[in-house]
């Protein structure tokens, strides 16, 4: 085995026609639209910047407290705070484009019509490399709005977005691990036209403060993220890649190091998102990229693409 220098590893990765220069992305919700990270690194150095899920209208989100620490992770209950699609398109997208970043725009709605309107609003916008359709936010008014928990509902949303989005822009469905059979949901959205899958969103969790003896979050329940969920996320990527090896996967869930990222790649992810790690280490995505390319070189891979799904062989 020839051991390459990390810089010799070809890190380019293909996500349903979108070829990213490398497989490390930010994760939706952990760095708004990327501006907060720009003081720490060049946002164009990543494969892409996945923006916080944007809705049609501006939204203030859930009441505080919205975050709680948990063992090896955290719980959030942000509740889709954001500027709304018009402000996003006017301010955030041009900012990313001007910096040469590849924007993966995460969209969220409460109905199919809202998702369709969001896809329409993004049609033809320069700088949109992909659309990530968030159908799995745990912090919504009722579980019926978590479309990703039901294969039929998930497919209806994705089919409608795929129809309205520009044909050249890959549409990825963001799935939830809070289901009995994630492969069934993945199959349904792929049949409906999803070009790829983002896996996974946070898991529904809860913390009770032993001092106040009340829920720690004002929203009561929240989304659990961080290393605590990594084995669950890796399992989901593995199961879906096993069932549909041709479908590209953007994997996420508790990635903190290059070896964590490698786990996702070996399970079947063509790219990964680094999310919660940025709260403690804002430079984490760039560090993870360097560590991943070193880990690939050490293992004799000269292309990251050759490592995708390697653990299945
Ligand atoms: O905004 C949120 O509370 C949120 C979203 Br949209 C999501 O997809 N996942 C999450 O943990 N929080």
Boltz pocket constraint, residues with backbone or C-beta under 6 A from the ligand:
constraints:
  - pocket:
      binder: B
      contacts: [[A, 29], [A, 53], [A, 76], [A, 77], [A, 78], [A, 79], [A, 80], [A, 81], [A, 108], [A, 134], [A, 136], [A, 137], [A, 138], [A, 139], [A, 201], [A, 202], [A, 222], [A, 223], [A, 224]]
      max_distance: 6.0
